[in-house]
Amino acid sequence: MGTRVSASLRALAVASTALAILGGGSAAATPRSPIAGAGRGAPPAQLWLHGGAGRLSPLVQARHASDYAGALWEPASAANYTASDRGVGDIRRIVIHVAEGGFASTYTWFRNPAAQASAHYVVSSGGRVAQMVPEQDIAWHAGNWDYNVSSIGIEHAGYTNVTRFPDAQYRGSAALAGSIARRYLIPPDRKHVIGHSQVPDPFHHGQFGGADHHTDPGRTWNWPRYMAYLRMDSAQTWTATADNGDAGVEHSSAWKVDASSGAVGGSYLRTASHRGDPVAYSFRLPVTDGYDVYAHWPCVAGLPRSADVKVESAHGAVTVRVSERRCGEWRYLGTWQMSAGAGPRVLIGSRAARGRSVVADAVRLVETHDTVRPGAVHVGTAAAIDSLSFSWPAAHDNIGVGAYQLWVDGVRVYEGGALGDTVPLGCGTTHLVSLRVVDLAGNRSPAQRFDAATLPCPSPVADLQVTGATQTTVTLDWQPGGGTVSGYAVYHAGGAEIAETPTTGYTVTGLTCGTGYAFSVRALDSAGDRSDRVVVPASTAPC
């Protein structure tokens, strides 16, 4: 990824961030926290800017509000991160960390300039989120500068290989990560959502955990559960819900409908405990793939401690025993490979539940991958002297279109949701242009490449000549040279401009009798472009 830094920003870096960004500070000279060493992996020498729209953007000051709704705003010390203007396309990963401490102690440490480390977010054991670094800025969390530049870091209260992370913490963090993935079009998979232990050591090939070889989040972190919650929250892959009132839900008359405000759709099914009479939930699956399976029960009286849920996987039926008393939320049951097509996928109440009634409400399936690329679209072009304007129709995708990427000469000049953009360019230039559509999971359409040219620059005037002279004036006339000409500039041959005129002629005044001169003319266009000079000698009438 390229970087661009102006001289004024270099000065600002020295003035406002001083030793923290330019020098760092030795580990021996500063106190160490259990999470120290998670930082940069190569200190920057100046502020780095990353133009998410492909153009140099001004430095954006740290905001005093969170990027994620509901997060506490607990800003890290400005000495512990790098100001930037990252956007869609720049942020390509989410890195999961364990803080080796509590919620408040972690963000308190990142507020200390001595930390020389930071993360964008910290998540408590109860799922509370605190933001410390704006997402557009570069937190020092990975121990690898390239990964810092391209990622958002999420710390979690707890201890690596020790903490049994609560379900509320997984859910709170996954909701945050799902929001990040959706907004930055990060695929919800383990190649793009990684642990700190997966970050390469930038100084020792083949070693990981960043420069300090961190091992978090460790063996007690439940990746399958976390990724399933993330996929559900990000809504980046195919998902479908079957409720008890839907046509694809079948059951016998032994199941009775009850109402509850806590049920999906406001109602649910209940039956006395029995064998061989389940509620069958059918789905039409788009492709053969892995699918996360969820079930929902309302929090009503008489829920069994133990009930069986049968999942029809591509490799045979799998029975999961659950307690329906964990209710009022989408309960993750597991992830299984399923075959494309229609059919019953989940059956609730397939076996007796120790004499208690069984409740069935709703089932949700979430595909683990989005395998469908968005469709390509045709780009329309309008040329001007100093720019090219592009427009395109809305694209379509099976899940949703996230952004359009416009590239000119291999540089991403626009990425966003608009259906057009204007790119400033020089006159008379030809450029290679392409547009790609990006869906919510980061899949890109094929590039539509074509050449586009701005309107021509003004050509030099033709047949410049002196058509009259007096003792104090010289009259010049010429023929237009072609191109997008809006006027002409007349000069002394030495370079000083005399006047501009919209016509193909001009009389120079205030001259001295009996004197030789030389004049030149340049054609102009409306963007301020000027043709080459054409020179003609001239003399005033004798004194």
HUVENNOR-V610158 format. One record per residue. RES is the residue in one small letter. NEAR is the number of other C-alpha atoms within 10 Angstrom. D_LAST is the distance of its C-alpha to the last C-alpha in Angstrom with 1 decimal. Layout:
RES NEAR D_LAST
RES NEAR D_LAST
This chain:
m 8 69.5
g 9 66.0
t 10 64.9
r 13 61.5
v 16 60.9
s 13 57.7
a 8 56.8
s 9 57.4
l 17 60.9
r 14 61.6
a 14 60.8
l 15 63.0
a 21 65.8
v 17 65.8
a 10 65.6
s 12 68.1
t 20 70.6
a 15 70.4
l 13 73.5
a 22 75.2
i 23 72.6
l 16 71.0
g 13 74.1
g 18 77.3
g 13 80.0
s 9 83.0
a 13 86.2
a 7 88.2
a 8 86.2
t 12 86.7
p 9 89.9
r 14 91.0
s 15 92.1
p 12 94.2
i 21 91.1
a 20 88.9
g 22 87.3
a 26 86.4
g 26 82.7
r 28 79.6
g 22 80.6
a 16 77.3
p 18 75.4
p 15 71.8
a 13 69.1
q 20 67.0
l 24 67.0
w 24 67.2
l 26 65.8
h 26 67.0
g 24 64.9
g 21 67.6
a 21 64.9
g 19 63.1
r 14 60.2
l 16 59.7
s 16 61.3
p 13 61.1
l 15 64.1
v 12 66.7
q 11 68.7
a 15 72.5
r 11 73.9
h 10 76.8
a 15 78.7
s 19 80.5
d 17 79.3
y 19 82.9
a 10 84.6
g 11 87.4
a 18 86.6
l 16 86.8
w 19 83.4
e 20 84.3
p 23 80.9
a 25 81.1
s 22 79.4
a 20 75.7
a 23 76.6
n 28 78.7
y 30 76.4
t 26 72.8
a 25 70.5
s 24 69.1
d 23 68.2
r 23 70.6
g 21 71.4
v 19 73.0
g 21 72.8
d 18 72.5
i 25 76.1
r 20 78.4
r 26 81.7
i 26 84.2
v 25 86.1
i 24 89.5
h 31 90.7
v 26 93.8
a 27 93.1
e 22 96.2
g 17 96.7
g 18 96.7
f 21 94.2
a 14 93.1
s 13 93.4
t 23 91.0
y 25 88.2
t 16 88.9
w 21 88.4
f 27 85.1
r 21 83.9
n 16 84.5
p 17 81.4
a 22 83.8
a 25 84.8
q 31 81.7
a 26 82.8
s 36 82.8
a 32 83.5
h 26 82.0
y 30 85.4
v 29 89.0
v 29 92.0
s 23 95.2
s 21 98.7
g 17 98.9
g 21 95.6
r 17 93.4
v 25 89.8
a 24 87.5
q 24 83.8
m 26 82.2
v 31 78.9
p 28 76.6
e 25 76.8
q 24 73.1
d 25 73.5
i 32 75.1
a 31 78.6
w 30 80.0
h 33 83.3
a 37 83.7
g 28 83.4
n 25 80.9
w 23 77.3
d 16 76.6
y 26 79.5
n 28 78.4
v 26 74.9
s 19 76.4
s 26 79.5
i 30 81.0
g 27 84.0
i 26 87.1
e 30 89.7
h 28 93.3
a 24 95.7
g 21 98.5
y 20 99.5
t 21 99.0
n 14 102.2
v 13 104.2
t 17 103.1
r 14 104.5
f 18 101.5
p 13 102.5
d 15 101.8
a 14 99.8
q 20 97.5
y 25 97.0
r 20 96.3
g 21 93.8
s 28 91.9
a 24 91.9
a 21 90.6
l 22 87.7
a 30 87.1
g 25 87.3
s 20 84.6
i 21 82.4
a 31 83.1
r 21 82.3
r 17 79.1
y 21 77.7
l 25 79.3
i 29 81.5
p 25 84.3
p 29 87.7
d 17 89.3
r 13 90.4
k 12 87.4
h 15 85.0
v 23 87.5
i 18 88.8
g 25 90.7
h 28 89.4
s 21 91.8
q 21 89.8
v 23 86.4
p 21 85.7
d 22 85.6
p 19 82.0
f 13 83.1
h 10 86.3
h 8 86.3
g 8 89.4
q 16 90.2
f 21 89.7
g 21 89.8
g 28 86.3
a 23 85.9
d 17 89.1
h 19 91.2
h 24 92.2
t 19 95.0
d 23 94.5
p 28 95.4
g 19 98.5
r 13 101.6
t 14 102.6
w 20 99.4
n 14 100.4
w 17 97.4
p 14 98.9
r 18 99.5
y 20 96.2
m 21 94.2
a 26 96.3
y 25 95.4
l 27 91.8
r 28 91.7
m 24 93.3
d 18 91.0
s 25 87.8
a 20 88.6
q 29 86.7
t 22 89.4
w 22 91.7
t 17 94.2
a 12 96.9
t 16 99.5
a 21 102.9
d 22 104.6
n 24 108.2
g 17 107.2
d 13 105.1
a 10 106.2
g 16 106.2
v 19 108.8
e 16 112.4
h 16 115.7
s 11 119.3
s 9 120.7
a 13 122.0
w 18 118.6
k 13 118.0
v 17 114.8
d 13 114.3
a 13 111.5
s 14 109.5
s 12 106.2
g 17 105.8
a 24 106.2
v 21 103.3
g 15 103.2
g 15 105.7
s 19 108.8
y 25 110.7
l 22 113.9
r 19 117.2
t 19 120.4
a 16 123.6
s 19 123.8
h 18 124.8
r 11 124.3
g 9 122.4
d 19 120.6
p 24 117.0
v 24 113.9
a 24 111.7
y 25 107.9
s 20 106.1
f 21 102.5
r 14 100.4
l 20 98.5
p 13 95.2
v 16 95.7
t 13 98.2
d 17 97.2
g 18 98.4
y 23 98.9
d 24 99.5
v 21 102.5
y 22 102.8
a 22 105.5
h 24 105.6
w 24 108.6
p 26 108.7
c 17 110.4
v 16 113.6
a 7 117.3
g 13 119.4
l 21 116.8
p 19 118.6
r 15 118.2
s 17 118.2
a 24 117.1
d 20 116.2
v 22 112.9
k 19 112.8
v 23 109.5
e 19 109.4
s 17 107.2
a 15 106.3
h 10 109.0
g 9 111.7
a 12 112.8
v 12 112.3
t 15 114.2
v 14 112.7
r 14 115.0
v 15 113.2
s 13 114.1
e 24 112.9
r 17 113.1
r 16 109.7
c 17 108.3
g 15 105.4
e 15 102.7
w 18 101.8
r 18 104.1
y 18 102.9
l 17 105.8
g 14 104.2
t 20 101.9
w 19 103.3
q 17 102.2
m 21 102.6
s 20 102.3
a 14 99.9
g 11 101.4
a 12 103.6
g 15 106.8
p 16 108.7
r 22 107.0
v 27 108.7
l 23 112.2
i 25 113.4
g 25 117.1
s 20 118.4
r 19 121.3
a 18 123.5
a 21 122.2
r 13 125.4
g 10 126.7
r 17 123.6
s 17 121.4
v 28 118.2
v 28 114.9
a 27 112.0
d 24 108.7
a 26 105.6
v 27 104.3
r 22 100.7
l 23 99.4
v 22 96.0
e 28 94.7
t 23 93.9
h 18 90.9
d 20 88.2
t 15 88.1
v 17 85.9
r 20 82.1
p 24 80.0
g 18 78.5
a 20 75.0
v 18 72.5
h 14 69.4
v 18 66.0
g 11 63.3
t 16 59.6
a 14 56.5
a 16 53.2
a 20 50.0
i 24 46.8
d 21 48.0
s 19 51.8
l 21 54.9
s 15 57.5
f 18 61.1
s 15 64.1
w 16 67.7
p 13 71.0
a 15 73.9
a 21 76.0
h 15 79.8
d 18 82.3
n 15 86.1
i 18 85.8
g 17 82.3
v 24 78.7
g 25 77.4
a 25 73.7
y 23 71.0
q 22 69.1
l 26 65.6
w 21 64.2
v 19 60.7
d 12 60.3
g 11 63.6
v 15 62.8
r 19 64.8
v 19 62.2
y 23 64.6
e 23 68.4
g 19 70.0
g 14 71.5
a 13 68.5
l 14 68.0
g 17 64.3
d 16 61.5
t 16 57.7
v 14 56.3
p 12 52.7
l 16 51.2
g 18 47.9
c 23 46.2
g 16 47.0
t 15 50.2
t 15 53.7
h 16 56.7
l 14 60.5
v 21 62.2
s 21 65.9
l 26 68.1
r 23 71.6
v 29 74.1
v 27 76.3
d 30 79.7
l 27 81.5
a 29 83.3
g 24 80.2
n 21 80.6
r 22 77.4
s 21 76.7
p 16 75.3
a 16 71.6
q 16 69.5
r 15 66.6
f 12 63.6
d 11 59.8
a 16 57.2
a 21 53.4
t 21 50.7
l 20 48.0
p 20 45.3
c 24 42.2
p 28 38.9
s 20 37.6
p 23 34.0
v 23 31.6
a 14 31.3
d 13 28.5
l 21 25.6
q 17 22.4
v 19 18.8
t 13 19.2
g 15 15.9
a 18 12.3
t 17 9.6
q 17 6.5
t 18 9.6
t 18 12.5
v 22 14.4
t 17 17.7
l 22 20.6
d 18 24.0
w 18 27.2
q 14 31.0
p 18 33.6
g 16 35.5
g 14 38.9
g 18 41.3
t 21 41.7
v 24 38.1
s 15 37.4
g 19 33.6
y 25 30.6
a 19 28.7
v 25 25.0
y 21 24.0
h 16 21.5
a 17 22.8
g 10 24.0
g 11 26.4
a 11 25.4
e 14 26.1
i 14 23.4
a 14 25.7
e 16 28.7
t 14 29.0
p 13 32.0
t 13 30.1
t 16 28.7
g 19 25.1
y 20 22.6
t 15 19.0
v 18 17.4
t 14 15.5
g 9 14.1
l 16 11.6
t 17 8.6
c 16 5.1
g 14 5.5
t 14 9.1
g 12 12.4
y 16 15.1
a 13 18.7
f 25 20.7
s 23 24.4
v 32 26.8
r 22 30.5
a 31 33.2
l 25 35.5
d 21 39.0
s 13 41.0
a 16 42.6
g 15 39.4
d 17 39.5
r 20 36.2
s 20 35.6
d 14 33.9
r 19 30.1
v 19 28.2
v 17 24.8
v 16 21.8
p 13 18.6
a 19 15.2
s 21 11.5
t 20 8.7
a 17 6.5
p 11 3.8
c 10 0.0
